[in-house]
């Protein structure tokens, strides 16, 4: 079906909807405190269904790790009177990339 060097995504819509509902429930029932865990749940699903040049991706980040990063970023935003907020989107993408590896 797929050549060994193909890149593709094999996740399904119903799976995505289910994981997103679970993430919303987790976030709502914890008043937003567990949002980093919900985000990592979705990132894990996305990366585990992504194949790049025949190699499946794996997400190694954790909700606790992301929570710590958020605290650090929040501190930097406060210290810089909001200026660091412009860099947070890049910092998030760097964190995700750092925690995305090939499964094998």
Helices and strands as residue ranges (DSSP letters): E 8-9, H 13-29, H 35-48, E 50-52, E 55-59, H 63-79, H 85-98, E 100-102
